[in-house]
Amino acid sequence: MTGLQAQRLKQAFTAPLEAIALAGAWSFALVYAMSSLWMPYFWDHGILAAVGDAIARGGLPYRDAWDLKGPFAFVPFALSQLVFGKVMWGIRVVELLILAPALYAVFRAVAARTTPYLGAWTSLLLYLWFASGSWIFTAQPDLWVAAACALALCPFLKSGAGASARTFFSAGALIGCAGLVKPSYLAFGLVPLATLAALAGISVAQRIRFAAWLALGPALLVILVLAYLTVRGGLHDAIEVHLLYTSRVYLKMLSGSNGLVNGVSAFFLQWPVLLLLPFAALGLWAHRGDRPLFVALVAWLGVAVALVFLQWKFYIYHWYIIYPPYVMAAALGIWALSAAAPKLSHERIVALGTGLLCLAYVAASPAHNVVRWTMYVAGIDSADTFYGRYQFYAYHVRDEVAAAAYIAAHTTPDQGLFVWGNDATVSYLSGRPNPTRFTFDLPLSLDSPYRPQYRAEAMRALSENPPAYVVVGLPWSGNKAKTLPEFPEFVALLNERYVLDRSFGILDVYRHK
């Protein structure tokens, strides 16, 4: 066999090899996506679902169901309930529908600069990196914000493609959706503005026109939401809870230096961050001459990092907004390192090895979930065993599901249920109405200028319309023994009118006498 024949034979086998590997990797991702439909609710999901339930029944957030997040944080849960009913898997379907176009946008943006293969690997890595946050941190509004920003900002990574009124308006509308989750996320509008400033060959009038289209998207959304809340009589409550309470009470609870160190290190010590850091830096450096691309990526990363530090909580899902621009910058760096290198060169080996290590790391948690799911659907594990594997601190999904089923079996649909703690999942799954608007205990437990009026409101509702059951669960502070006695009016109500019926782990179920 001649050298030329050997080279052609090698190319014949290696060309489809990457396609086979990519197909296998995406097949695993699809299996994980299927298994994710069986993931249960964490306490955040239960609270968001309780507010979404109020919206689905014609109510309003803040006025009829209390939570701090912006109104669009609850819309996916409301849609899930309207379409699929009161199930925990519906929000997972909605999330897949949110993620799919964002992943496709990432694929197209990277493929336009490199190859379709690298674009597909990049979007796969991004999806599995999101998934590696586990059942607790997926199906969260911050992940949806990351997806919305990817869909909004990826078009600006293509040379000249961002210079259209439609692109700027679409970006503004998507960023407006993010801002209606948390107002600070409107800062992502700085990214297309920075790109607009970097574009060459357009006049000042065109720049002003594009900027106006960008601003019009979020402006229309905000005006529509404010008008709806005003007409329905819920604007005052929205301002009080979402804006005033958040700024005056919740945001003042900063983590401190220890939280800063732990939170930042938890992100930067992840293997994908460490391994991809030199490639991300190389990707930015190699494309510094392409001003629109360079400015868009740097601005996107800079705004995302600033917003994480602005929140000062450093929860895992707060970092999600950094993932899309980070993996795309790294993909550009891998391409810059290995594109011109011959096969089996040191550059290509380093790039391939880094990519495989990152994929192995982010695939570990999804693989674990696939194993759990397989054992359950195959009948090896019972539902009790399956749900028993999902727990965090004192929050046990098995107890939440069992308590909800018990209450539903011992009440009629019109009989009420009040849950004190972070256990709104019980309220949501039981389907029993909450006589108050308080979905969890934070506004009733956390010391603030609002607490006296909130407690008085809650006690008045519980007295006028006593629920059949009261569940005392895990408080927001995490210390049940300390926090519950600090609400003496509620304790007196329990002692006078209720009797302890059953306990499911930390959940104490009280029945009306």
LINNORPE-V202308 format. One record per backbone hydrogen bond with DSSP energy under -0.5 kcal/mol. NH is the residue of the N-H (numbers start at 1). CO is the residue of the C=O. If there is no record, write none. Layout:
nh=NH co=CO
nh=NH co=CO
//
This chain:
nh=6 co=2
nh=7 co=3
nh=8 co=4
nh=9 co=5
nh=10 co=6
nh=11 co=7
nh=12 co=8
nh=13 co=9
nh=14 co=10
nh=15 co=11
nh=16 co=12
nh=17 co=13
nh=18 co=14
nh=19 co=15
nh=20 co=16
nh=21 co=17
nh=22 co=18
nh=23 co=19
nh=24 co=20
nh=25 co=21
nh=26 co=22
nh=27 co=23
nh=28 co=24
nh=29 co=25
nh=30 co=26
nh=31 co=27
nh=32 co=28
nh=33 co=29
nh=34 co=30
nh=35 co=31
nh=36 co=32
nh=37 co=33
nh=37 co=34
nh=38 co=35
nh=39 co=36
nh=46 co=42
nh=47 co=43
nh=48 co=44
nh=49 co=45
nh=50 co=46
nh=51 co=47
nh=52 co=48
nh=53 co=49
nh=54 co=50
nh=55 co=51
nh=56 co=52
nh=57 co=53
nh=58 co=55
nh=59 co=54
nh=62 co=65
nh=63 co=61
nh=64 co=60
nh=65 co=60
nh=66 co=437
nh=70 co=181
nh=72 co=180
nh=73 co=70
nh=73 co=180
nh=74 co=71
nh=75 co=71
nh=76 co=72
nh=78 co=74
nh=79 co=75
nh=80 co=76
nh=81 co=77
nh=82 co=78
nh=83 co=79
nh=84 co=80
nh=85 co=80
nh=85 co=81
nh=87 co=85
nh=93 co=89
nh=94 co=90
nh=95 co=91
nh=96 co=92
nh=97 co=93
nh=98 co=94
nh=99 co=95
nh=100 co=96
nh=101 co=97
nh=102 co=98
nh=103 co=99
nh=104 co=100
nh=105 co=101
nh=106 co=102
nh=107 co=103
nh=108 co=104
nh=109 co=105
nh=110 co=106
nh=111 co=107
nh=112 co=108
nh=113 co=109
nh=113 co=110
nh=114 co=110
nh=119 co=115
nh=120 co=116
nh=121 co=117
nh=122 co=118
nh=123 co=119
nh=124 co=120
nh=125 co=121
nh=126 co=122
nh=127 co=123
nh=128 co=124
nh=129 co=125
nh=130 co=126
nh=131 co=127
nh=132 co=128
nh=133 co=130
nh=134 co=131
nh=137 co=133
nh=137 co=134
nh=138 co=134
nh=143 co=140
nh=144 co=140
nh=145 co=141
nh=146 co=142
nh=147 co=143
nh=148 co=144
nh=149 co=145
nh=150 co=146
nh=151 co=147
nh=152 co=148
nh=153 co=149
nh=154 co=150
nh=156 co=153
nh=157 co=154
nh=158 co=155
nh=161 co=158
nh=162 co=158
nh=163 co=160
nh=164 co=162
nh=168 co=164
nh=169 co=165
nh=170 co=166
nh=171 co=167
nh=172 co=168
nh=173 co=169
nh=174 co=170
nh=175 co=171
nh=176 co=172
nh=177 co=173
nh=178 co=174
nh=179 co=175
nh=180 co=176
nh=181 co=178
nh=182 co=178
nh=185 co=182
nh=186 co=183
nh=187 co=184
nh=188 co=185
nh=189 co=186
nh=190 co=187
nh=191 co=188
nh=192 co=188
nh=193 co=189
nh=194 co=190
nh=195 co=191
nh=196 co=192
nh=197 co=193
nh=198 co=194
nh=199 co=195
nh=207 co=203
nh=208 co=204
nh=209 co=205
nh=210 co=206
nh=211 co=207
nh=212 co=208
nh=213 co=209
nh=214 co=210
nh=215 co=211
nh=216 co=212
nh=217 co=213
nh=218 co=214
nh=219 co=215
nh=220 co=216
nh=221 co=217
nh=222 co=218
nh=223 co=219
nh=224 co=220
nh=225 co=221
nh=226 co=222
nh=227 co=223
nh=228 co=224
nh=229 co=225
nh=230 co=226
nh=231 co=227
nh=232 co=228
nh=233 co=230
nh=234 co=229
nh=235 co=229
nh=238 co=234
nh=239 co=235
nh=240 co=236
nh=241 co=237
nh=242 co=238
nh=243 co=238
nh=243 co=239
nh=244 co=239
nh=245 co=240
nh=246 co=241
nh=247 co=243
nh=248 co=244
nh=249 co=245
nh=250 co=245
nh=251 co=246
nh=252 co=249
nh=253 co=250
nh=254 co=252
nh=255 co=312
nh=259 co=255
nh=260 co=256
nh=261 co=257
nh=262 co=258
nh=263 co=259
nh=264 co=260
nh=265 co=261
nh=266 co=262
nh=267 co=263
nh=268 co=264
nh=269 co=265
nh=270 co=267
nh=274 co=270
nh=275 co=271
nh=276 co=272
nh=277 co=273
nh=278 co=274
nh=280 co=276
nh=281 co=277
nh=282 co=278
nh=283 co=279
nh=284 co=280
nh=285 co=281
nh=286 co=282
nh=287 co=283
nh=288 co=285
nh=290 co=287
nh=291 co=289
nh=294 co=290
nh=295 co=291
nh=296 co=292
nh=297 co=293
nh=298 co=294
nh=299 co=295
nh=300 co=296
nh=301 co=297
nh=302 co=298
nh=303 co=299
nh=304 co=300
nh=305 co=301
nh=306 co=302
nh=307 co=303
nh=308 co=304
nh=309 co=305
nh=310 co=306
nh=311 co=307
nh=312 co=308
nh=318 co=315
nh=319 co=315
nh=319 co=316
nh=320 co=317
nh=321 co=318
nh=322 co=319
nh=323 co=319
nh=323 co=320
nh=324 co=320
nh=326 co=322
nh=327 co=323
nh=328 co=324
nh=329 co=325
nh=330 co=326
nh=331 co=327
nh=332 co=328
nh=333 co=329
nh=334 co=330
nh=335 co=331
nh=336 co=332
nh=337 co=333
nh=338 co=334
nh=339 co=335
nh=341 co=338
nh=345 co=342
nh=349 co=345
nh=350 co=346
nh=351 co=347
nh=352 co=348
nh=353 co=349
nh=354 co=350
nh=355 co=351
nh=356 co=352
nh=357 co=353
nh=358 co=354
nh=359 co=355
nh=360 co=356
nh=361 co=357
nh=362 co=358
nh=363 co=359
nh=364 co=360
nh=364 co=361
nh=365 co=361
nh=366 co=362
nh=367 co=363
nh=368 co=364
nh=369 co=365
nh=370 co=366
nh=371 co=367
nh=372 co=368
nh=373 co=369
nh=374 co=370
nh=375 co=371
nh=376 co=372
nh=377 co=373
nh=378 co=374
nh=379 co=376
nh=380 co=375
nh=381 co=375
nh=386 co=382
nh=387 co=383
nh=388 co=384
nh=389 co=385
nh=389 co=386
nh=390 co=387
nh=391 co=389
nh=392 co=395
nh=395 co=392
nh=396 co=394
nh=397 co=390
nh=397 co=395
nh=398 co=387
nh=400 co=396
nh=401 co=397
nh=402 co=398
nh=403 co=399
nh=404 co=400
nh=405 co=401
nh=406 co=402
nh=407 co=403
nh=408 co=404
nh=409 co=405
nh=410 co=406
nh=410 co=407
nh=411 co=408
nh=415 co=412
nh=417 co=433
nh=418 co=469
nh=420 co=418
nh=420 co=471
nh=421 co=419
nh=422 co=474
nh=426 co=423
nh=427 co=423
nh=428 co=424
nh=429 co=425
nh=430 co=426
nh=431 co=427
nh=432 co=427
nh=433 co=413
nh=435 co=433
nh=439 co=66
nh=439 co=437
nh=441 co=421
nh=444 co=441
nh=445 co=441
nh=445 co=442
nh=446 co=442
nh=451 co=448
nh=454 co=450
nh=455 co=451
nh=456 co=452
nh=457 co=453
nh=458 co=454
nh=459 co=455
nh=460 co=456
nh=461 co=457
nh=462 co=458
nh=463 co=459
nh=464 co=460
nh=465 co=461
nh=466 co=463
nh=468 co=416
nh=469 co=416
nh=470 co=510
nh=471 co=418
nh=472 co=470
nh=472 co=508
nh=473 co=420
nh=473 co=471
nh=475 co=473
nh=478 co=475
nh=480 co=478
nh=483 co=479
nh=484 co=480
nh=486 co=482
nh=486 co=483
nh=487 co=484
nh=490 co=487
nh=491 co=487
nh=492 co=488
nh=493 co=489
nh=494 co=490
nh=495 co=491
nh=496 co=492
nh=497 co=493
nh=498 co=494
nh=499 co=511
nh=501 co=509
nh=502 co=509
nh=504 co=507
nh=505 co=503
nh=507 co=504
nh=508 co=472
nh=508 co=506
nh=509 co=502
nh=509 co=507
nh=510 co=470
nh=510 co=508
nh=511 co=499
nh=512 co=468
nh=513 co=497
//
